[in-house]
Amino acid sequence: MREGVKFSDGTPLTADDVVFSLNRLKNVKASPAVMVTDLTASKTDDRTVVVTSAKANPNVPVVLAMSATGVVNSKVAKANGATDGADAASADTAQQFFDKTSAGSGPYVLKSYDPSSQVVLEANPNYWGGKPKFNRVVLRNMDVQTQKLTMSRSTAAEVSLDISGKLLDGLPDSLQTSGVQDTVYYLILNADPAVSKVTSDAKFRQALRSAIDYQGVAALFGKGAGPGAGLVAPAFPGTLTGEESKRDVAQAKQLLTDAGLSNPTVKFTYPAITYRGVDLGTVATKVQGDAAEAGITLELNPQPLTTFLDQMRGGKMPMGFTPQSLNYPVADSLVNNMAPGAGSALRAGWTVERAAPSVVAAGEKVVSTLDPAQRAEAMKDWQREMNAHGPYIVIANNSGMNVATSDLTGVEYTPAGWQLDLAAIGTR
């Protein structure tokens, strides 16, 4: 561990704090815990912590660099209800404390927190690194149109995190924009015949894949978007660069004929939300129109987000549509979630028994490959198998966007699990 690191209250950061923080994250069992479920932390001395994975995993260093694994002051945390014990999921009562108080070692500390309006940060006087560039940082919660208006009029030290897609049109040229395609948008076709005899037909899935106008779909997302290729977004190693899906309506019609399907009809459920500046209903309507040209009828079924998520988790949705970003910036984590028999796959009725053996084998090769470069190549092969046999159709890639005034530096968009690194922001 680095020497001289202090918490915001001036006390030294020790190996005990690291072990406590990682074990608490694991045992509280909130959403980020999935990253550290297989990890165990122990100290060998006050400046050395050993993190062991239950199975060979080359991504451990990446996981440990995520914001969720940040180290907190264990003494302060325990005094305010935190525990790293096996019963932390029920016994830990420190959430309200952490919502209002800083107990970390970063360049800024929390001054006030109101999720409905704003969060105020102030420079940490005990920061062990370089002096923070700003004495005060304010994070305001405002609707995207107000953000756009504010940025259009700003002259100094402003950043917006929600202006993207078509909303970027009309911004002054003096503003900086930065984005990376780190999110995929895909259709989910249920593979369980008991849910849908149509979507569970492999030829139907390929017919719908051939019917979609991928370039046209990508155009709906505006600046920073691109047509779909595979489940790995272009921001990450293992993406299918240059292998974007192509439309072939004649092939779609032939596949339906081969399947014995005449004018098939499917209920198409999607969340009625605007995400990253794009109305998902507009995208769903485009897919519906494309499918109709091939003789496929999609009955649009928009739902509130919570209802959509409940239906998707229930596994009875014939066809759905959703965006997906990675929990941490390593794409091979998708195999553990979307391969046949995994969590998301089971919600689509895609069991190992219903999957082609080649898909299962490709996923196993990814998991067993430890060299990062070779694993990225294995991910490409896995995606090709998924495209040929799986229940997912990736229709577009899109990016979040950072929009900043010209006087700022360090405002580049990052796909590394956080959109903006406040510690890196400075002025010209």
C-alpha positions as CSV (number, residue, x, y, z in Angstrom):
1,M,0.0,0.0,0.0
2,R,1.1,3.6,-0.7
3,E,2.6,5.3,2.4
4,G,1.2,8.5,3.8
5,V,-2.4,8.1,2.8
6,K,-4.8,9.7,5.2
7,F,-8.6,9.7,5.6
8,S,-10.5,13.0,5.5
9,D,-10.3,13.2,9.3
10,G,-6.5,13.0,9.2
11,T,-6.1,9.4,10.5
12,P,-3.8,7.0,8.5
13,L,-5.4,4.5,6.1
14,T,-4.3,1.0,7.1
15,A,-4.6,-2.6,5.8
16,D,-7.4,-3.2,8.4
17,D,-9.5,-0.5,6.6
18,V,-9.0,-2.1,3.2
19,V,-9.9,-5.6,4.5
20,F,-13.0,-4.2,6.3
21,S,-14.2,-2.2,3.3
22,L,-13.9,-5.2,0.9
23,N,-15.5,-7.6,3.3
24,R,-18.3,-5.2,4.0
25,L,-19.0,-4.6,0.3
26,K,-19.2,-8.4,-0.1
27,N,-21.4,-9.1,2.9
28,V,-23.8,-6.2,2.6
29,K,-24.9,-7.9,-0.7
30,A,-26.1,-4.7,-2.4
31,S,-25.8,-4.5,-6.2
32,P,-22.0,-3.9,-6.5
33,A,-21.4,-7.0,-4.3
34,V,-21.6,-9.2,-7.5
35,M,-18.1,-7.9,-8.4
36,V,-16.5,-9.2,-5.2
37,T,-18.5,-12.3,-4.4
38,D,-15.6,-14.7,-5.2
39,L,-13.0,-12.5,-3.5
40,T,-11.5,-12.8,0.0
41,A,-9.3,-10.1,1.6
42,S,-6.7,-10.5,4.3
43,K,-3.7,-8.6,5.6
44,T,-0.2,-9.8,6.1
45,D,1.0,-6.6,7.8
46,D,-0.2,-3.0,8.2
47,R,0.7,-2.1,4.6
48,T,0.0,-5.3,2.7
49,V,-3.4,-6.8,1.8
50,V,-3.8,-10.0,-0.1
51,V,-6.9,-10.4,-2.3
52,T,-7.7,-14.0,-3.3
53,S,-10.2,-15.1,-5.9
54,A,-12.0,-18.4,-5.5
55,K,-11.4,-19.1,-9.2
56,A,-8.8,-17.9,-11.6
57,N,-9.8,-14.4,-12.6
58,P,-7.6,-11.9,-14.5
59,N,-10.1,-9.1,-13.9
60,V,-9.4,-8.8,-10.1
61,P,-7.2,-5.7,-10.5
62,V,-9.9,-3.9,-12.5
63,V,-12.6,-4.8,-9.9
64,L,-10.4,-3.4,-7.1
65,A,-10.1,-0.1,-9.0
66,M,-13.9,0.5,-9.1
67,S,-15.5,3.2,-7.0
68,A,-17.6,0.6,-5.2
69,T,-14.4,-0.9,-3.7
70,G,-13.3,2.4,-2.2
71,V,-11.7,2.2,1.2
72,V,-13.6,3.7,4.2
73,N,-12.4,4.5,7.7
74,S,-13.3,1.3,9.5
75,K,-13.3,2.9,13.0
76,V,-15.6,5.7,12.0
77,A,-17.8,3.3,10.0
78,K,-18.2,0.9,12.8
79,A,-19.0,3.7,15.3
80,N,-21.9,4.6,13.0
81,G,-23.4,1.2,12.5
82,A,-21.3,-0.5,9.8
83,T,-20.1,-4.1,10.0
84,D,-18.2,-6.4,7.7
85,G,-19.6,-9.6,9.3
86,A,-21.4,-12.4,7.5
87,D,-24.7,-10.9,8.7
88,A,-24.0,-7.4,7.3
89,A,-26.9,-7.6,4.9
90,S,-29.3,-7.3,7.8
91,A,-27.0,-6.0,10.6
92,D,-25.3,-3.0,8.9
93,T,-27.1,0.2,9.6
94,A,-24.6,2.8,8.3
95,Q,-26.3,3.8,5.0
96,Q,-27.8,7.0,6.4
97,F,-24.4,7.9,7.9
98,F,-22.6,7.4,4.6
99,D,-25.3,9.4,2.7
100,K,-24.4,12.5,4.8
101,T,-20.8,12.1,5.8
102,S,-17.4,11.4,4.1
103,A,-15.3,8.6,5.6
104,G,-12.9,8.1,2.7
105,S,-9.5,9.5,1.5
106,G,-10.4,11.3,-1.8
107,P,-9.7,14.9,-2.8
108,Y,-13.2,16.1,-2.0
109,V,-15.5,15.5,1.0
110,L,-19.3,15.6,1.3
111,K,-20.6,18.9,2.6
112,S,-24.4,18.3,1.9
113,Y,-26.5,15.7,0.2
114,D,-30.0,16.1,-1.2
115,P,-30.6,13.7,-4.1
116,S,-33.7,15.6,-5.3
117,S,-31.7,18.9,-5.7
118,Q,-28.0,18.9,-5.2
119,V,-24.8,17.4,-3.7
120,V,-22.1,19.8,-2.4
121,L,-18.5,18.7,-2.2
122,E,-15.6,20.6,-0.6
123,A,-11.9,20.2,-0.9
124,N,-10.4,17.7,1.5
125,P,-7.7,19.6,3.6
126,N,-6.1,16.3,4.6
127,Y,-5.9,14.9,1.0
128,W,-2.6,13.0,0.6
129,G,-2.3,13.7,-3.1
130,G,-2.1,16.9,-5.1
131,K,-4.3,19.8,-4.0
132,P,-7.8,19.6,-5.5
133,K,-8.3,22.1,-8.3
134,F,-11.5,23.5,-6.9
135,N,-12.5,24.5,-3.4
136,R,-16.1,23.6,-4.0
137,V,-18.0,21.3,-6.4
138,V,-21.8,21.4,-6.8
139,L,-23.6,18.5,-8.5
140,R,-27.1,19.7,-9.4
141,N,-30.0,17.4,-10.2
142,M,-31.9,19.1,-13.1
143,D,-33.9,17.9,-16.1
144,V,-32.0,17.6,-19.4
145,Q,-33.6,20.5,-21.1
146,T,-32.5,22.8,-18.3
147,Q,-29.0,21.3,-18.5
148,K,-28.9,22.2,-22.2
149,L,-30.1,25.7,-21.6
150,T,-27.6,26.2,-18.8
151,M,-24.7,24.9,-20.9
152,S,-25.7,27.1,-23.8
153,R,-25.3,30.1,-21.6
154,S,-22.4,29.0,-19.4
155,T,-19.0,30.6,-19.9
156,A,-16.9,28.8,-17.3
157,A,-16.6,25.7,-15.1
158,E,-19.7,23.8,-16.0
159,V,-20.2,20.1,-17.0
160,S,-23.4,18.4,-18.0
161,L,-23.7,14.6,-17.9
162,D,-27.1,14.0,-19.4
163,I,-27.1,15.8,-22.8
164,S,-26.8,13.2,-25.5
165,G,-28.2,11.9,-28.7
166,K,-30.3,14.4,-30.6
167,L,-30.2,16.8,-27.7
168,L,-26.6,17.6,-28.6
169,D,-27.9,19.4,-31.7
170,G,-27.8,23.2,-31.4
171,L,-25.2,23.5,-28.7
172,P,-22.6,26.2,-29.1
173,D,-19.4,25.1,-30.9
174,S,-17.3,26.5,-28.0
175,L,-18.4,23.6,-25.7
176,Q,-16.4,20.4,-25.4
177,T,-18.2,17.1,-26.0
178,S,-16.8,13.7,-25.2
179,G,-18.3,10.2,-25.5
180,V,-17.5,6.6,-26.1
181,Q,-19.9,3.8,-27.3
182,D,-20.2,1.9,-24.0
183,T,-23.8,0.8,-24.1
184,V,-25.6,-1.8,-26.2
185,Y,-29.3,-1.8,-27.0
186,Y,-30.7,-5.2,-27.7
187,L,-33.9,-7.2,-28.2
188,I,-34.6,-10.2,-26.1
189,L,-36.5,-13.1,-27.7
190,N,-37.8,-15.7,-25.2
191,A,-36.4,-19.2,-26.0
192,D,-39.1,-21.1,-24.0
193,P,-41.8,-22.6,-26.3
194,A,-44.2,-22.4,-23.4
195,V,-43.9,-18.6,-23.4
196,S,-43.8,-18.2,-27.2
197,K,-43.7,-20.8,-30.0
198,V,-42.7,-18.0,-32.3
199,T,-39.8,-16.4,-30.5
200,S,-38.4,-19.8,-29.4
201,D,-38.0,-20.7,-33.1
202,A,-34.3,-20.2,-34.0
203,K,-35.3,-19.4,-37.6
204,F,-37.7,-16.7,-36.5
205,R,-34.9,-15.1,-34.4
206,Q,-32.6,-15.0,-37.4
207,A,-35.4,-13.7,-39.6
208,L,-36.0,-10.8,-37.3
209,R,-32.3,-10.2,-37.1
210,S,-32.2,-10.0,-40.9
211,A,-35.2,-7.7,-41.1
212,I,-33.8,-4.8,-39.0
213,D,-32.3,-1.7,-40.6
214,Y,-29.4,-1.2,-38.2
215,Q,-28.0,1.9,-39.8
216,G,-31.5,3.5,-39.6
217,V,-31.9,2.5,-35.9
218,A,-28.4,4.0,-35.1
219,A,-29.4,7.2,-36.7
220,L,-32.3,7.6,-34.2
221,F,-29.7,7.8,-31.4
222,G,-27.8,10.8,-32.9
223,K,-24.2,11.7,-32.3
224,G,-22.0,9.0,-30.6
225,A,-24.1,6.0,-31.8
226,G,-23.5,3.2,-34.2
227,P,-25.2,0.0,-35.6
228,G,-25.2,-3.1,-33.5
229,A,-22.7,-5.9,-34.0
230,G,-22.3,-8.0,-30.8
231,L,-22.9,-7.8,-27.0
232,V,-19.6,-6.1,-26.4
233,A,-19.8,-2.3,-26.9
234,P,-17.0,-0.7,-29.0
235,A,-15.5,0.9,-25.8
236,F,-14.1,-2.4,-24.6
237,P,-11.7,-5.1,-25.8
238,G,-13.4,-7.9,-27.7
239,T,-15.9,-5.8,-29.7
240,L,-16.7,-7.1,-33.2
241,T,-15.1,-4.1,-35.0
242,G,-16.2,-4.0,-38.7
243,E,-18.7,-6.8,-38.2
244,E,-21.9,-4.7,-37.8
245,S,-25.1,-6.5,-38.6
246,K,-26.6,-6.0,-42.1
247,R,-30.2,-5.9,-43.3
248,D,-31.5,-8.5,-45.7
249,V,-35.3,-8.5,-46.0
250,A,-35.4,-11.2,-48.7
251,Q,-33.4,-13.5,-46.4
252,A,-35.8,-12.7,-43.5
253,K,-38.8,-13.7,-45.6
254,Q,-37.1,-16.9,-46.7
255,L,-36.2,-17.9,-43.1
256,L,-39.9,-17.4,-42.1
257,T,-40.9,-19.6,-45.0
258,D,-38.4,-22.3,-43.9
259,A,-39.8,-22.1,-40.4
260,G,-43.3,-22.5,-41.7
261,L,-44.3,-19.2,-40.2
262,S,-46.8,-17.1,-42.1
263,N,-47.3,-13.5,-40.8
264,P,-46.2,-14.3,-37.2
265,T,-47.3,-11.9,-34.4
266,V,-45.3,-11.2,-31.3
267,K,-46.0,-9.0,-28.3
268,F,-43.1,-6.5,-28.0
269,T,-42.6,-5.1,-24.5
270,Y,-40.3,-2.2,-23.8
271,P,-39.8,0.5,-21.1
272,A,-41.6,3.7,-21.9
273,I,-38.6,5.9,-21.0
274,T,-36.1,8.3,-22.5
275,Y,-32.6,7.0,-22.0
276,R,-29.5,9.1,-22.8
277,G,-31.6,11.5,-24.8
278,V,-33.5,8.9,-26.9
279,D,-37.1,7.9,-26.5
280,L,-37.0,4.1,-26.5
281,G,-40.6,4.1,-27.9
282,T,-39.2,5.8,-31.1
283,V,-36.7,3.0,-31.5
284,A,-39.3,0.3,-30.8
285,T,-41.5,1.8,-33.5
286,K,-38.6,1.7,-36.0
287,V,-38.0,-2.0,-35.2
288,Q,-41.7,-2.6,-35.6
289,G,-41.7,-1.0,-39.0
290,D,-38.6,-2.9,-40.2
291,A,-40.1,-6.2,-39.1
292,A,-43.4,-5.5,-40.9
293,E,-41.5,-5.2,-44.2
294,A,-40.5,-8.9,-43.7
295,G,-44.0,-10.0,-42.8
296,I,-43.5,-9.9,-39.0
297,T,-46.1,-8.2,-36.8
298,L,-44.8,-6.7,-33.5
299,E,-47.5,-5.6,-31.1
300,L,-46.0,-2.7,-29.2
301,N,-46.5,-2.9,-25.4
302,P,-44.9,0.1,-23.7
303,Q,-44.6,-0.2,-19.9
304,P,-43.4,1.9,-17.0
305,L,-39.8,1.0,-16.2
306,T,-40.6,-0.8,-12.9
307,T,-43.3,-2.8,-14.6
308,F,-41.0,-3.7,-17.5
309,L,-38.3,-4.8,-15.1
310,D,-40.7,-7.0,-13.1
311,Q,-42.0,-8.6,-16.3
312,M,-38.5,-9.2,-17.6
313,R,-37.4,-10.8,-14.4
314,G,-40.5,-13.0,-14.3
315,G,-39.3,-14.7,-17.5
316,K,-42.7,-14.7,-19.3
317,M,-42.1,-11.8,-21.7
318,P,-42.1,-13.1,-25.3
319,M,-40.0,-10.2,-26.6
320,G,-38.4,-7.2,-24.9
321,F,-36.0,-4.4,-25.5
322,T,-33.4,-2.9,-23.2
323,P,-30.1,-1.0,-23.0
324,Q,-27.2,-2.5,-21.1
325,S,-24.0,-1.1,-19.7
326,L,-21.2,-3.1,-17.9
327,N,-20.9,-3.2,-14.1
328,Y,-17.2,-2.8,-14.6
329,P,-15.1,-2.2,-17.7
330,V,-14.3,-5.7,-18.7
331,A,-16.6,-7.2,-21.3
332,D,-16.1,-10.9,-20.5
333,S,-18.2,-10.4,-17.4
334,L,-21.1,-10.7,-19.9
335,V,-20.5,-14.4,-20.2
336,N,-21.4,-14.9,-16.5
337,N,-24.7,-13.1,-17.0
338,M,-25.9,-13.8,-20.6
339,A,-24.6,-17.2,-21.6
340,P,-27.1,-20.1,-21.6
341,G,-28.1,-21.0,-18.1
342,A,-26.9,-17.7,-16.6
343,G,-29.1,-15.1,-14.9
344,S,-30.2,-12.9,-17.8
345,A,-30.4,-15.9,-20.1
346,L,-32.8,-17.7,-17.8
347,R,-35.1,-14.7,-17.8
348,A,-35.3,-15.3,-21.6
349,G,-35.9,-19.0,-21.1
350,W,-32.5,-19.9,-22.5
351,T,-31.3,-22.9,-20.6
352,V,-28.2,-24.9,-21.4
353,E,-30.4,-27.6,-22.8
354,R,-32.0,-25.2,-25.3
355,A,-28.6,-23.8,-26.4
356,A,-26.3,-25.0,-29.2
357,P,-23.3,-26.8,-27.8
358,S,-21.0,-24.5,-29.8
359,V,-22.4,-21.5,-27.7
360,V,-21.7,-23.3,-24.4
361,A,-18.2,-24.2,-25.6
362,A,-17.4,-20.7,-26.7
363,G,-18.4,-19.3,-23.3
364,E,-16.3,-21.9,-21.4
365,K,-13.3,-21.0,-23.5
366,V,-13.7,-17.3,-22.5
367,V,-13.8,-18.2,-18.8
368,S,-10.9,-20.5,-19.0
369,T,-8.6,-18.1,-21.0
370,L,-6.5,-16.0,-18.6
371,D,-4.4,-14.0,-21.0
372,P,-6.3,-10.7,-21.6
373,A,-5.5,-10.4,-25.3
374,Q,-6.5,-14.1,-26.0
375,R,-9.6,-13.6,-23.8
376,A,-10.7,-10.7,-26.0
377,E,-10.4,-12.9,-29.1
378,A,-12.3,-15.6,-27.4
379,M,-15.0,-13.0,-26.6
380,K,-15.3,-12.3,-30.3
381,D,-15.9,-15.9,-31.1
382,W,-18.4,-16.1,-28.3
383,Q,-20.4,-13.2,-29.7
384,R,-20.4,-14.7,-33.2
385,E,-21.9,-17.9,-31.7
386,M,-24.4,-15.8,-29.7
387,N,-25.4,-13.9,-32.8
388,A,-26.0,-17.2,-34.7
389,H,-27.8,-19.1,-32.0
390,G,-28.7,-16.8,-29.0
391,P,-31.9,-15.0,-28.0
392,Y,-30.4,-11.5,-28.2
393,I,-30.3,-9.2,-31.1
394,V,-28.0,-6.1,-30.6
395,I,-29.6,-3.3,-32.7
396,A,-27.3,-0.3,-31.7
397,N,-24.4,1.0,-29.7
398,N,-24.7,4.3,-27.9
399,S,-22.6,6.6,-25.7
400,G,-23.2,8.8,-22.7
401,M,-21.8,12.3,-23.3
402,N,-19.9,14.8,-21.2
403,V,-20.5,18.4,-22.3
404,A,-18.2,20.9,-20.7
405,T,-17.2,24.6,-21.0
406,S,-13.9,25.3,-22.9
407,D,-12.0,26.4,-19.8
408,L,-11.9,22.9,-18.2
409,T,-9.5,20.0,-18.6
410,G,-9.9,16.4,-17.6
411,V,-13.5,16.2,-18.6
412,E,-13.3,13.3,-21.0
413,Y,-16.0,10.7,-20.8
414,T,-14.9,7.4,-19.3
415,P,-16.6,4.0,-19.6
416,A,-14.8,2.7,-16.5
417,G,-17.8,2.5,-14.3
418,W,-18.1,6.3,-13.7
419,Q,-18.8,8.9,-16.3
420,L,-16.6,11.7,-15.0
421,D,-13.5,11.7,-12.7
422,L,-14.0,14.8,-10.5
423,A,-10.4,14.5,-9.2
424,A,-9.0,14.9,-12.7
425,I,-10.9,18.1,-13.6
426,G,-8.8,21.3,-13.8
427,T,-8.7,24.6,-15.7
428,R,-6.7,25.7,-18.7
